[in-house]
Amino acid sequence: MKNIILFTLLFVSNVFSQKKITITTTLKSPITDALLIVNNSPKYITDSLGSVTIKEVDLNSSILIRHVKYKLKTFDNITNQDTLFLEEKLEELKDIEIIASSKSKKKTESLFPKISSKNILPENFGKSSSISSSMEIALYFPNEKKQSNIIQRLKIYTNDYKVLENLETKKANKRRNAKFSPIQVNFYTVDSIYEVPNEKIFKKNFIVSCQIDDDYAILELSEEEEFEFPTNGIFVTIKNLSEEDYQTLGFDYPPGITTIGVSKDNKIIPYFRYLHEGETALWKKYDYMIKRQNTYKVGIEFKN
């Protein structure tokens, strides 16, 4: 009898230590795959109904909600709230050019690696595996035109991939739905002497993920976050979340970052460093990829 009472108390305690919250638009349409970052740590992702169950300890914390199609919003205390609303991002009027009384969108200017006309790659290239958890990748984007464009968004193409489980039988298992797993990204200035990543543009890394029906994860900078493309270029950095964070969010594996073959005159160069060496770790050119004329399919888009 005592055991039954104890079990009942534990069950009731567990139920009341969590709260179900729904994330919707202002028109009350549920928002799927919204990422909730609690005290700078990714903790929850909404389901197909826009719902998420939050631990009581997090209800009074600072919660940032990020979704590619909606404006960023921070909530500081949601203890007494059952529904949180996000505002949809709207195209700015200046992105529409009116010519002879007709409307047409301006073509978005972007900067991507220059793909080789002979983009024939070995198996698993083009469907490349995840970045090693011990490494952080950086891609150098030069500002060859020395234009003062405003960086508005970042695209990282992701994919599922195969992992060889047995060398003798060459049996491989596919990491299905890995392309939807989140990753961390940031921007770095360029060291004027050594031409390696120097200082972070943003103190905290962004966490982004590929959405259903897309082939890429996208970072859409807010108006406050947008910045001018430096004349000496910029670095984009990518790394995985921790295993603990992936487990917390319900993901089994990090995403594969799509690899492409590039032309000899490609100027978007990959670098890497080892994470166990800390923030002062030396950045090095990723010679393994450079010699094979490969790089990651990552690009920057500018504000019109």
GUGU-881413 format. One record per residue (C-alpha): residue number from 1; residue in one letter; x, y, z. Coordinates in steps of 0.1 Angstrom, whole numbers, padded with zeros to 4 digits. Each point is the difference from the previous one (the first is absolute). Layout:
# GUGU-881413
<rec num="NUM" residuo="A" u="X" v="Y" w="Z"/>
...
***
This chain:
# GUGU-881413
<rec num="1" residuo="M" u="0000" v="0000" w="0000"/>
<rec num="2" residuo="K" u="0029" v="0024" w="0009"/>
<rec num="3" residuo="N" u="0016" v="-0008" w="-0034"/>
<rec num="4" residuo="I" u="-0032" v="0009" w="-0018"/>
<rec num="5" residuo="I" u="-0003" v="0033" w="0019"/>
<rec num="6" residuo="L" u="0036" v="0008" w="-0007"/>
<rec num="7" residuo="F" u="-0003" v="-0008" w="-0037"/>
<rec num="8" residuo="T" u="-0032" v="0022" w="-0002"/>
<rec num="9" residuo="L" u="0018" v="0029" w="0017"/>
<rec num="10" residuo="L" u="0030" v="-0003" w="-0023"/>
<rec num="11" residuo="F" u="-0023" v="-0001" w="-0031"/>
<rec num="12" residuo="V" u="-0020" v="0030" w="0011"/>
<rec num="13" residuo="S" u="0032" v="0019" w="0008"/>
<rec num="14" residuo="N" u="0015" v="-0008" w="-0034"/>
<rec num="15" residuo="V" u="-0032" v="0012" w="-0018"/>
<rec num="16" residuo="F" u="-0001" v="0033" w="0019"/>
<rec num="17" residuo="S" u="0038" v="0006" w="-0006"/>
<rec num="18" residuo="Q" u="-0007" v="0005" w="-0037"/>
<rec num="19" residuo="K" u="-0022" v="0022" w="-0020"/>
<rec num="20" residuo="K" u="-0013" v="-0002" w="-0036"/>
<rec num="21" residuo="I" u="0004" v="0031" w="-0020"/>
<rec num="22" residuo="T" u="-0012" v="0007" w="-0036"/>
<rec num="23" residuo="I" u="0019" v="0023" w="-0024"/>
<rec num="24" residuo="T" u="-0023" v="0016" w="-0026"/>
<rec num="25" residuo="T" u="-0002" v="0028" w="-0025"/>
<rec num="26" residuo="T" u="-0020" v="0031" w="0009"/>
<rec num="27" residuo="L" u="-0028" v="-0016" w="-0020"/>
<rec num="28" residuo="K" u="0003" v="-0031" w="0023"/>
<rec num="29" residuo="S" u="0015" v="-0023" w="-0025"/>
<rec num="30" residuo="P" u="0024" v="-0025" w="0017"/>
<rec num="31" residuo="I" u="0037" v="0004" w="-0008"/>
<rec num="32" residuo="T" u="0019" v="-0032" w="-0005"/>
<rec num="33" residuo="D" u="0037" v="-0005" w="0006"/>
<rec num="34" residuo="A" u="0005" v="0033" w="0020"/>
<rec num="35" residuo="L" u="0032" v="-0002" w="0021"/>
<rec num="36" residuo="L" u="-0002" v="0011" w="0036"/>
<rec num="37" residuo="I" u="0033" v="0011" w="0014"/>
<rec num="38" residuo="V" u="0000" v="0002" w="0038"/>
<rec num="39" residuo="N" u="0027" v="0021" w="0016"/>
<rec num="40" residuo="N" u="0021" v="-0003" w="-0032"/>
<rec num="41" residuo="S" u="-0004" v="-0038" w="-0001"/>
<rec num="42" residuo="P" u="-0022" v="-0018" w="-0026"/>
<rec num="43" residuo="K" u="-0026" v="-0019" w="0020"/>
<rec num="44" residuo="Y" u="-0032" v="-0006" w="-0019"/>
<rec num="45" residuo="I" u="-0015" v="-0002" w="-0035"/>
<rec num="46" residuo="T" u="-0038" v="0002" w="-0007"/>
<rec num="47" residuo="D" u="-0018" v="-0029" w="-0015"/>
<rec num="48" residuo="S" u="-0024" v="-0001" w="-0030"/>
<rec num="49" residuo="L" u="-0027" v="0017" w="0020"/>
<rec num="50" residuo="G" u="0023" v="0027" w="0012"/>
<rec num="51" residuo="S" u="0001" v="-0014" w="0035"/>
<rec num="52" residuo="V" u="0028" v="-0006" w="0023"/>
<rec num="53" residuo="T" u="0003" v="-0013" w="0036"/>
<rec num="54" residuo="I" u="0022" v="0022" w="0022"/>
<rec num="55" residuo="K" u="0015" v="-0009" w="0033"/>
<rec num="56" residuo="E" u="-0011" v="0021" w="0029"/>
<rec num="57" residuo="V" u="0035" v="0011" w="0008"/>
<rec num="58" residuo="D" u="0002" v="0017" w="-0035"/>
<rec num="59" residuo="L" u="-0034" v="0018" w="0001"/>
<rec num="60" residuo="N" u="0015" v="0030" w="0019"/>
<rec num="61" residuo="S" u="0031" v="0002" w="-0021"/>
<rec num="62" residuo="S" u="0009" v="0021" w="-0031"/>
<rec num="63" residuo="I" u="-0013" v="-0019" w="-0030"/>
<rec num="64" residuo="L" u="0010" v="0011" w="-0035"/>
<rec num="65" residuo="I" u="-0022" v="-0015" w="-0028"/>
<rec num="66" residuo="R" u="0015" v="-0003" w="-0035"/>
<rec num="67" residuo="H" u="-0016" v="-0010" w="-0032"/>
<rec num="68" residuo="V" u="0012" v="0008" w="-0035"/>
<rec num="69" residuo="K" u="-0035" v="0014" w="-0011"/>
<rec num="70" residuo="Y" u="-0007" v="0020" w="0032"/>
<rec num="71" residuo="K" u="0016" v="0029" w="0019"/>
<rec num="72" residuo="L" u="0021" v="-0008" w="0029"/>
<rec num="73" residuo="K" u="-0017" v="0004" w="0034"/>
<rec num="74" residuo="T" u="0012" v="-0003" w="0035"/>
<rec num="75" residuo="F" u="-0023" v="-0009" w="0029"/>
<rec num="76" residuo="D" u="0012" v="0005" w="0036"/>
<rec num="77" residuo="N" u="-0027" v="-0017" w="0020"/>
<rec num="78" residuo="I" u="-0027" v="-0023" w="-0015"/>
<rec num="79" residuo="T" u="-0012" v="-0016" w="0033"/>
<rec num="80" residuo="N" u="-0035" v="0014" w="-0006"/>
<rec num="81" residuo="Q" u="-0001" v="-0004" w="-0037"/>
<rec num="82" residuo="D" u="-0014" v="-0028" w="-0021"/>
<rec num="83" residuo="T" u="0005" v="0014" w="-0035"/>
<rec num="84" residuo="L" u="0029" v="0021" w="-0013"/>
<rec num="85" residuo="F" u="-0003" v="0020" w="-0032"/>
<rec num="86" residuo="L" u="0026" v="0007" w="-0027"/>
<rec num="87" residuo="E" u="-0002" v="0026" w="-0027"/>
<rec num="88" residuo="E" u="0006" v="-0010" w="-0036"/>
<rec num="89" residuo="K" u="0028" v="0016" w="-0019"/>
<rec num="90" residuo="L" u="-0013" v="0022" w="-0028"/>
<rec num="91" residuo="E" u="0018" v="0010" w="-0031"/>
<rec num="92" residuo="E" u="0012" v="0036" w="0002"/>
<rec num="93" residuo="L" u="-0015" v="0025" w="-0026"/>
<rec num="94" residuo="K" u="0035" v="0009" w="-0012"/>
<rec num="95" residuo="D" u="0004" v="-0036" w="-0012"/>
<rec num="96" residuo="I" u="-0027" v="0007" w="-0026"/>
<rec num="97" residuo="E" u="0009" v="0020" w="-0030"/>
<rec num="98" residuo="I" u="-0029" v="0017" w="-0019"/>
<rec num="99" residuo="I" u="0006" v="0004" w="-0037"/>
<rec num="100" residuo="A" u="-0027" v="0013" w="-0024"/>
<rec num="101" residuo="S" u="-0027" v="-0007" w="0026"/>
<rec num="102" residuo="S" u="0010" v="-0036" w="0004"/>
<rec num="103" residuo="K" u="0016" v="-0017" w="0030"/>
<rec num="104" residuo="S" u="0030" v="-0022" w="-0003"/>
<rec num="105" residuo="K" u="0024" v="-0013" w="0027"/>
<rec num="106" residuo="K" u="0036" v="0010" w="-0003"/>
<rec num="107" residuo="K" u="0024" v="-0029" w="-0004"/>
<rec num="108" residuo="T" u="0017" v="-0007" w="0033"/>
<rec num="109" residuo="E" u="0038" v="0004" w="-0002"/>
<rec num="110" residuo="S" u="0018" v="-0029" w="0016"/>
<rec num="111" residuo="L" u="0035" v="-0015" w="0004"/>
<rec num="112" residuo="F" u="0004" v="-0038" w="-0003"/>
<rec num="113" residuo="P" u="0030" v="-0022" w="-0009"/>
<rec num="114" residuo="K" u="0006" v="-0002" w="-0037"/>
<rec num="115" residuo="I" u="-0011" v="-0035" w="-0010"/>
<rec num="116" residuo="S" u="0022" v="-0019" w="-0025"/>
<rec num="117" residuo="S" u="-0015" v="-0009" w="-0034"/>
<rec num="118" residuo="K" u="0014" v="-0034" w="0007"/>
<rec num="119" residuo="N" u="-0018" v="-0004" w="0034"/>
<rec num="120" residuo="I" u="0005" v="-0038" w="0000"/>
<rec num="121" residuo="L" u="0009" v="-0011" w="0035"/>
<rec num="122" residuo="P" u="0007" v="-0033" w="0018"/>
<rec num="123" residuo="E" u="-0028" v="-0017" w="0019"/>
<rec num="124" residuo="N" u="-0011" v="0019" w="0031"/>
<rec num="125" residuo="F" u="0013" v="0033" w="-0014"/>
<rec num="126" residuo="G" u="-0030" v="0021" w="-0009"/>
<rec num="127" residuo="K" u="-0016" v="-0021" w="0028"/>
<rec num="128" residuo="S" u="0028" v="0005" w="0024"/>
<rec num="129" residuo="S" u="0000" v="-0011" w="0036"/>
<rec num="130" residuo="S" u="-0002" v="0023" w="0030"/>
<rec num="131" residuo="I" u="0028" v="0022" w="0012"/>
<rec num="132" residuo="S" u="0021" v="-0017" w="0026"/>
<rec num="133" residuo="S" u="-0011" v="0008" w="0035"/>
<rec num="134" residuo="S" u="0036" v="0008" w="0009"/>
<rec num="135" residuo="M" u="0002" v="0027" w="-0028"/>
<rec num="136" residuo="E" u="-0014" v="0034" w="-0009"/>
<rec num="137" residuo="I" u="-0001" v="0010" w="-0037"/>
<rec num="138" residuo="A" u="0005" v="0034" w="-0014"/>
<rec num="139" residuo="L" u="-0006" v="0013" w="-0036"/>
<rec num="140" residuo="Y" u="0017" v="0031" w="-0012"/>
<rec num="141" residuo="F" u="-0021" v="0023" w="-0022"/>
<rec num="142" residuo="P" u="0021" v="0027" w="-0017"/>
<rec num="143" residuo="N" u="-0015" v="0034" w="-0008"/>
<rec num="144" residuo="E" u="0016" v="0002" w="-0035"/>
<rec num="145" residuo="K" u="-0022" v="0028" w="-0012"/>
<rec num="146" residuo="K" u="0007" v="0020" w="0032"/>
<rec num="147" residuo="Q" u="-0037" v="0008" w="0001"/>
<rec num="148" residuo="S" u="-0017" v="0011" w="0032"/>
<rec num="149" residuo="N" u="-0029" v="-0025" w="-0002"/>
<rec num="150" residuo="I" u="-0020" v="-0009" w="0030"/>
<rec num="151" residuo="I" u="0001" v="-0036" w="0011"/>
<rec num="152" residuo="Q" u="-0036" v="-0012" w="0005"/>
<rec num="153" residuo="R" u="-0001" v="-0038" w="0001"/>
<rec num="154" residuo="L" u="0022" v="-0031" w="-0001"/>
<rec num="155" residuo="K" u="-0009" v="-0033" w="-0017"/>
<rec num="156" residuo="I" u="0016" v="-0033" w="0010"/>
<rec num="157" residuo="Y" u="-0010" v="-0030" w="-0021"/>
<rec num="158" residuo="T" u="-0005" v="-0032" w="0020"/>
<rec num="159" residuo="N" u="-0007" v="-0036" w="-0007"/>
<rec num="160" residuo="D" u="-0005" v="-0035" w="0013"/>
<rec num="161" residuo="Y" u="0031" v="-0022" w="-0003"/>
<rec num="162" residuo="K" u="0014" v="-0035" w="0003"/>
<rec num="163" residuo="V" u="0024" v="-0013" w="0025"/>
<rec num="164" residuo="L" u="0022" v="-0031" w="-0006"/>
<rec num="165" residuo="E" u="-0007" v="-0024" w="0029"/>
<rec num="166" residuo="N" u="0021" v="-0030" w="-0012"/>
<rec num="167" residuo="L" u="0032" v="0004" w="-0020"/>
<rec num="168" residuo="E" u="0000" v="-0037" w="-0011"/>
<rec num="169" residuo="T" u="-0036" v="-0002" w="-0012"/>
<rec num="170" residuo="K" u="-0001" v="0037" w="-0009"/>
<rec num="171" residuo="K" u="-0034" v="0002" w="0016"/>
<rec num="172" residuo="A" u="-0012" v="0035" w="0004"/>
<rec num="173" residuo="N" u="-0028" v="0015" w="0020"/>
<rec num="174" residuo="K" u="-0019" v="0031" w="-0011"/>
<rec num="175" residuo="R" u="-0005" v="0028" w="0025"/>
<rec num="176" residuo="R" u="-0036" v="0007" w="-0011"/>
<rec num="177" residuo="N" u="-0014" v="0035" w="0008"/>
<rec num="178" residuo="A" u="0034" v="0011" w="0012"/>
<rec num="179" residuo="K" u="-0003" v="0030" w="-0024"/>
<rec num="180" residuo="F" u="-0025" v="0015" w="0023"/>
<rec num="181" residuo="S" u="0023" v="0000" w="0030"/>
<rec num="182" residuo="P" u="0011" v="0035" w="0013"/>
<rec num="183" residuo="I" u="0035" v="0014" w="-0003"/>
<rec num="184" residuo="Q" u="0018" v="0030" w="0015"/>
<rec num="185" residuo="V" u="0012" v="0029" w="-0023"/>
<rec num="186" residuo="N" u="0017" v="0033" w="0004"/>
<rec num="187" residuo="F" u="0020" v="0026" w="-0019"/>
<rec num="188" residuo="Y" u="0036" v="0010" w="0007"/>
<rec num="189" residuo="T" u="0021" v="0030" w="-0012"/>
<rec num="190" residuo="V" u="0032" v="-0007" w="-0020"/>
<rec num="191" residuo="D" u="0034" v="0003" w="0016"/>
<rec num="192" residuo="S" u="0017" v="0025" w="-0022"/>
<rec num="193" residuo="I" u="0034" v="-0016" w="0004"/>
<rec num="194" residuo="Y" u="-0006" v="-0038" w="0001"/>
<rec num="195" residuo="E" u="-0033" v="0001" w="-0020"/>
<rec num="196" residuo="V" u="-0017" v="-0024" w="0025"/>
<rec num="197" residuo="P" u="-0031" v="0005" w="0021"/>
<rec num="198" residuo="N" u="0007" v="0027" w="0026"/>
<rec num="199" residuo="E" u="-0030" v="0012" w="0021"/>
<rec num="200" residuo="K" u="-0036" v="-0011" w="0002"/>
<rec num="201" residuo="I" u="-0025" v="0024" w="-0014"/>
<rec num="202" residuo="F" u="-0027" v="-0013" w="0024"/>
<rec num="203" residuo="K" u="0009" v="-0010" w="0036"/>
<rec num="204" residuo="K" u="-0025" v="-0029" w="-0001"/>
<rec num="205" residuo="N" u="-0002" v="-0026" w="-0028"/>
<rec num="206" residuo="F" u="-0032" v="-0003" w="-0020"/>
<rec num="207" residuo="I" u="-0018" v="-0033" w="-0001"/>
<rec num="208" residuo="V" u="-0017" v="-0009" w="-0033"/>
<rec num="209" residuo="S" u="-0015" v="-0030" w="-0016"/>
<rec num="210" residuo="C" u="-0014" v="-0011" w="-0033"/>
<rec num="211" residuo="Q" u="-0038" v="0001" w="-0002"/>
<rec num="212" residuo="I" u="-0023" v="-0026" w="-0016"/>
<rec num="213" residuo="D" u="0000" v="0002" w="-0038"/>
<rec num="214" residuo="D" u="0032" v="0021" w="0000"/>
<rec num="215" residuo="D" u="0036" v="-0010" w="-0009"/>
<rec num="216" residuo="Y" u="0017" v="0025" w="0022"/>
<rec num="217" residuo="A" u="0001" v="0015" w="0034"/>
<rec num="218" residuo="I" u="-0004" v="0038" w="-0001"/>
<rec num="219" residuo="L" u="0010" v="0027" w="0024"/>
<rec num="220" residuo="E" u="-0021" v="0031" w="-0006"/>
<rec num="221" residuo="L" u="0016" v="0030" w="0018"/>
<rec num="222" residuo="S" u="-0023" v="0025" w="0016"/>
<rec num="223" residuo="E" u="0003" v="0037" w="-0009"/>
<rec num="224" residuo="E" u="0020" v="0005" w="0033"/>
<rec num="225" residuo="E" u="0024" v="-0029" w="-0010"/>
<rec num="226" residuo="E" u="0006" v="0009" w="-0036"/>
<rec num="227" residuo="F" u="0035" v="0013" w="-0007"/>
<rec num="228" residuo="E" u="0021" v="0013" w="-0028"/>
<rec num="229" residuo="F" u="0022" v="-0024" w="-0020"/>
<rec num="230" residuo="P" u="0036" v="0009" w="0011"/>
<rec num="231" residuo="T" u="0023" v="0011" w="-0028"/>
<rec num="232" residuo="N" u="0025" v="-0028" w="0010"/>
<rec num="233" residuo="G" u="-0027" v="-0026" w="0000"/>
<rec num="234" residuo="I" u="-0017" v="-0021" w="0027"/>
<rec num="235" residuo="F" u="0002" v="-0035" w="0014"/>
<rec num="236" residuo="V" u="-0030" v="-0022" w="0006"/>
<rec num="237" residuo="T" u="0005" v="-0027" w="0027"/>
<rec num="238" residuo="I" u="-0020" v="-0032" w="0005"/>
<rec num="239" residuo="K" u="0001" v="-0026" w="0027"/>
<rec num="240" residuo="N" u="-0022" v="-0026" w="0015"/>
<rec num="241" residuo="L" u="-0019" v="0002" w="0032"/>
<rec num="242" residuo="S" u="0011" v="-0021" w="0029"/>
<rec num="243" residuo="E" u="-0013" v="-0036" w="0002"/>
<rec num="244" residuo="E" u="-0019" v="0010" w="0031"/>
<rec num="245" residuo="D" u="-0018" v="0028" w="-0019"/>
<rec num="246" residuo="Y" u="-0009" v="-0023" w="-0029"/>
<rec num="247" residuo="Q" u="-0015" v="-0025" w="0025"/>
<rec num="248" residuo="T" u="-0019" v="0027" w="0018"/>
<rec num="249" residuo="L" u="-0015" v="0012" w="-0033"/>
<rec num="250" residuo="G" u="-0008" v="-0035" w="-0011"/>
<rec num="251" residuo="F" u="0025" v="-0004" w="-0028"/>
<rec num="252" residuo="D" u="0022" v="-0031" w="-0005"/>
<rec num="253" residuo="Y" u="0027" v="0015" w="-0022"/>
<rec num="254" residuo="P" u="0014" v="0033" w="-0012"/>
<rec num="255" residuo="P" u="-0008" v="0009" w="-0036"/>
<rec num="256" residuo="G" u="0022" v="-0006" w="-0030"/>
<rec num="257" residuo="I" u="0013" v="0032" w="-0015"/>
<rec num="258" residuo="T" u="-0002" v="-0003" w="-0038"/>
<rec num="259" residuo="T" u="0033" v="0000" w="-0018"/>
<rec num="260" residuo="I" u="0005" v="0011" w="-0036"/>
<rec num="261" residuo="G" u="0028" v="-0001" w="-0026"/>
<rec num="262" residuo="V" u="0013" v="0035" w="-0008"/>
<rec num="263" residuo="S" u="0019" v="0016" w="-0028"/>
<rec num="264" residuo="K" u="0036" v="0009" w="0002"/>
<rec num="265" residuo="D" u="-0007" v="0037" w="0004"/>
<rec num="266" residuo="N" u="-0023" v="-0005" w="0029"/>
<rec num="267" residuo="K" u="0009" v="0025" w="0027"/>
<rec num="268" residuo="I" u="-0023" v="-0012" w="0028"/>
<rec num="269" residuo="I" u="0026" v="-0021" w="0020"/>
<rec num="270" residuo="P" u="-0007" v="-0024" w="0029"/>
<rec num="271" residuo="Y" u="0019" v="0001" w="0033"/>
<rec num="272" residuo="F" u="-0003" v="-0020" w="0032"/>
<rec num="273" residuo="R" u="0012" v="-0002" w="0036"/>
<rec num="274" residuo="Y" u="-0002" v="-0026" w="0028"/>
<rec num="275" residuo="L" u="-0025" v="0009" w="0027"/>
<rec num="276" residuo="H" u="0018" v="-0018" w="0028"/>
<rec num="277" residuo="E" u="0027" v="0027" w="-0003"/>
<rec num="278" residuo="G" u="-0025" v="0027" w="0010"/>
<rec num="279" residuo="E" u="-0008" v="0035" w="-0014"/>
<rec num="280" residuo="T" u="0038" v="0007" w="-0005"/>
<rec num="281" residuo="A" u="0004" v="-0031" w="-0023"/>
<rec num="282" residuo="L" u="0018" v="0007" w="-0032"/>
<rec num="283" residuo="W" u="-0020" v="0002" w="-0032"/>
<rec num="284" residuo="K" u="0015" v="-0019" w="-0030"/>
<rec num="285" residuo="K" u="-0009" v="-0003" w="-0036"/>
<rec num="286" residuo="Y" u="-0020" v="-0032" w="-0007"/>
<rec num="287" residuo="D" u="0026" v="-0013" w="-0025"/>
<rec num="288" residuo="Y" u="-0016" v="-0034" w="-0003"/>
<rec num="289" residuo="M" u="-0031" v="0016" w="-0016"/>
<rec num="290" residuo="I" u="0019" v="0027" w="-0018"/>
<rec num="291" residuo="K" u="0023" v="-0025" w="-0018"/>
<rec num="292" residuo="R" u="-0031" v="-0019" w="-0012"/>
<rec num="293" residuo="Q" u="-0017" v="0032" w="-0011"/>
<rec num="294" residuo="N" u="-0028" v="-0005" w="0025"/>
<rec num="295" residuo="T" u="-0018" v="0023" w="0024"/>
<rec num="296" residuo="Y" u="-0033" v="0003" w="0018"/>
<rec num="297" residuo="K" u="-0031" v="0013" w="-0016"/>
<rec num="298" residuo="V" u="-0005" v="0031" w="0021"/>
<rec num="299" residuo="G" u="-0009" v="0035" w="-0012"/>
<rec num="300" residuo="I" u="-0007" v="0035" w="0011"/>
<rec num="301" residuo="E" u="-0029" v="0021" w="-0013"/>
<rec num="302" residuo="F" u="0000" v="0038" w="0000"/>
<rec num="303" residuo="K" u="-0027" v="0025" w="0006"/>
<rec num="304" residuo="N" u="-0014" v="0017" w="-0031"/>
***
